Amino acid sequence: MEVIKYALMSEKALGMVDRENKITFIVDMNAKKEEIRKEVEKLTGARVVKINVIIDRKSRKKAVVKFDKSVNAQDIAAKVGLI
């Protein structure tokens, strides 16, 4: 099972990168928060503080991942190809 499918590149999601140090990922519907945390930390090499999971109107599961303040989400977004 592939936990993380891709990073979301909407206007709202990119705004959260700047303002709130968060990145939004589209994840597998069966993925649990702990699995998402492990995959994101492995992918980015940064500590995850909090994860909020949302099922949107398009039946996609979004994981809004907040990173530690010592890490800049813009650097991570560039690393995963979001920016």
Backbone bond lengths (Angstrom), bond angles and torsions (degrees), N, CA, C in turn:
res aa  C-N    CA-C-N  psi(-1)  N-CA   C-N-CA  omega(-1)  CA-C   N-CA-C  phi
1 M - - - 1.453 - - 1.526 109.44 -
2 E 1.299 115.71 128.84 1.458 122.00 175.76 1.526 107.45 -89.07
3 V 1.321 117.01 113.23 1.463 121.17 -174.70 1.526 110.77 -72.25
4 I 1.326 117.27 -53.96 1.466 120.91 -178.47 1.520 108.55 -97.35
5 K 1.336 115.72 124.18 1.461 119.87 178.94 1.522 110.71 -88.42
6 Y 1.341 116.96 -54.18 1.467 121.15 177.94 1.520 109.78 -166.20
7 A 1.332 115.36 166.01 1.465 121.67 176.39 1.526 108.26 -87.90
8 L 1.313 116.51 139.48 1.458 121.90 -177.71 1.524 110.12 -82.58
9 M 1.349 116.16 133.59 1.463 121.19 -176.78 1.529 110.99 -117.77
10 S 1.329 117.95 52.60 1.460 120.72 175.93 1.535 108.59 -92.24
11 E 1.316 115.96 168.35 1.463 120.46 -179.70 1.531 110.65 -62.78
12 K 1.317 116.51 -42.26 1.462 120.84 179.95 1.536 111.00 -65.98
13 A 1.319 116.38 -42.45 1.467 120.93 -179.41 1.528 111.06 -64.96
14 L 1.326 117.48 -40.92 1.464 120.26 178.59 1.527 111.26 -69.10
15 G 1.324 117.59 -31.18 1.462 121.11 175.49 1.519 111.99 -66.01
16 M 1.333 116.78 -35.89 1.468 120.36 178.30 1.518 111.54 -68.05
17 V 1.323 117.27 -28.54 1.468 120.17 176.92 1.526 108.95 -61.39
18 D 1.324 116.95 -44.62 1.463 121.37 -178.22 1.524 112.56 -73.82
19 R 1.324 116.83 -49.49 1.458 120.94 -171.32 1.519 114.95 -81.27
20 E 1.335 117.32 -39.67 1.458 120.28 -167.98 1.531 114.98 -118.42
21 N 1.325 117.74 2.70 1.466 122.47 -179.46 1.535 111.25 60.57
22 K 1.361 116.07 40.72 1.456 122.51 -178.64 1.524 110.48 -123.94
23 I 1.334 115.59 148.85 1.459 122.01 174.25 1.529 107.22 -127.90
24 T 1.330 115.95 139.15 1.466 121.74 -179.47 1.525 109.52 -103.10
25 F 1.322 115.48 129.43 1.454 122.38 178.30 1.526 109.12 -119.23
26 I 1.333 116.82 144.63 1.457 122.00 168.41 1.525 105.49 -89.75
27 V 1.335 115.72 127.20 1.465 120.68 -174.61 1.521 110.25 -124.36
28 D 1.315 115.94 169.51 1.458 122.67 177.93 1.534 109.72 -64.42
29 M 1.326 116.84 142.39 1.466 121.48 -177.86 1.526 112.75 -61.75
30 N 1.311 118.34 -26.78 1.464 121.72 -178.17 1.522 113.55 -93.32
31 A 1.329 117.79 1.30 1.467 121.51 -176.65 1.525 110.56 -74.34
32 K 1.301 115.95 137.28 1.468 123.08 175.72 1.526 108.96 -94.31
33 K 1.336 116.40 161.01 1.457 120.63 -177.26 1.526 112.27 -58.01
34 E 1.325 117.25 -41.05 1.463 120.20 -178.55 1.535 111.43 -65.98
35 E 1.321 117.37 -37.25 1.464 120.72 176.37 1.531 110.25 -66.02
36 I 1.324 116.51 -41.02 1.463 121.08 178.45 1.524 109.69 -62.76
37 R 1.343 116.47 -44.98 1.473 121.31 179.41 1.528 111.07 -57.48
38 K 1.326 117.14 -47.37 1.471 121.01 -178.76 1.522 111.33 -62.43
39 E 1.326 117.15 -44.53 1.465 121.00 -179.20 1.532 111.80 -65.71
40 V 1.331 117.32 -42.89 1.466 120.37 -179.73 1.518 110.39 -65.99
41 E 1.327 117.87 -43.08 1.462 120.59 178.55 1.520 111.32 -64.24
42 K 1.334 117.16 -37.32 1.470 120.85 177.65 1.527 110.88 -68.49
43 L 1.337 116.50 -41.37 1.462 121.71 -178.64 1.527 112.45 -68.44
44 T 1.330 116.61 -42.28 1.461 120.76 -172.99 1.520 114.35 -99.04
45 G 1.313 117.47 -25.75 1.456 120.72 -176.17 1.517 112.35 75.71
46 A 1.328 117.67 16.94 1.465 121.97 -178.61 1.522 109.87 -119.09
47 R 1.332 115.96 152.32 1.464 121.98 -179.75 1.527 110.92 -76.61
48 V 1.327 116.21 130.75 1.465 122.46 177.82 1.522 108.51 -92.84
49 V 1.338 116.61 130.52 1.457 121.62 179.72 1.526 110.97 -91.20
50 K 1.346 116.95 -45.04 1.453 120.98 -174.16 1.527 110.24 -151.49
51 I 1.331 115.45 149.46 1.459 121.23 176.07 1.522 108.59 -131.52
52 N 1.322 116.51 128.43 1.463 122.69 171.49 1.519 107.20 -112.10
53 V 1.327 116.24 134.25 1.464 121.40 -178.06 1.522 108.68 -113.84
54 I 1.337 115.77 135.08 1.453 122.90 -176.90 1.529 108.17 -135.23
55 I 1.320 117.07 140.98 1.465 121.68 170.04 1.527 105.41 -104.79
56 D 1.333 117.15 118.06 1.465 119.95 -175.57 1.529 111.75 -88.88
57 R 1.323 115.90 -178.24 1.471 121.80 -177.12 1.519 112.93 -67.07
58 K 1.303 117.02 -21.52 1.466 121.32 179.31 1.527 111.33 -89.20
59 S 1.326 116.61 12.52 1.474 123.89 -179.55 1.524 112.31 60.07
60 R 1.317 116.21 37.80 1.465 121.98 174.10 1.520 107.50 -107.27
61 K 1.306 116.63 147.36 1.458 121.22 176.10 1.519 108.06 -98.38
62 K 1.331 116.18 119.24 1.460 122.21 179.92 1.525 109.14 -104.49
63 A 1.307 115.85 139.24 1.453 121.68 174.03 1.529 106.95 -117.50
64 V 1.321 116.38 115.03 1.460 122.07 177.19 1.520 105.99 -94.01
65 V 1.333 115.97 112.28 1.460 122.80 -171.51 1.518 109.70 -106.85
66 K 1.344 115.92 122.09 1.463 121.45 176.79 1.521 108.16 -99.27
67 F 1.328 114.99 131.00 1.458 120.88 -178.03 1.521 111.33 -100.48
68 D 1.329 115.48 161.05 1.455 123.17 177.90 1.528 110.25 -59.67
69 K 1.329 117.31 147.63 1.465 121.42 -177.42 1.527 113.05 -64.51
70 S 1.326 116.96 -20.96 1.464 119.59 179.67 1.531 111.60 -73.32
71 V 1.341 116.19 -12.12 1.465 121.79 -178.70 1.519 108.96 -112.89
72 N 1.320 116.78 137.86 1.458 121.65 177.98 1.527 108.34 -92.23
73 A 1.339 116.71 122.46 1.466 121.15 -178.58 1.525 111.72 -64.41
74 Q 1.333 117.84 -26.46 1.467 120.03 177.88 1.526 110.49 -64.75
75 D 1.326 117.48 -38.32 1.464 120.84 177.41 1.532 110.82 -64.99
76 I 1.325 116.02 -40.68 1.460 120.59 178.79 1.523 110.31 -67.16
77 A 1.342 116.90 -41.84 1.461 121.32 178.83 1.524 110.98 -60.34
78 A 1.321 116.93 -38.90 1.462 120.83 177.39 1.534 110.45 -67.51
79 K 1.331 115.69 -36.62 1.462 120.70 -178.77 1.529 111.76 -67.13
80 V 1.339 117.54 -37.93 1.474 120.68 -179.57 1.521 112.25 -89.67
81 G 1.331 117.62 2.33 1.452 121.48 174.99 1.507 114.39 85.48
82 L 1.315 117.74 20.25 1.468 121.45 -179.28 1.505 111.43 -80.60
83 I 1.321 116.86 -37.55 1.480 121.17 -179.09 1.516 108.75 -112.08
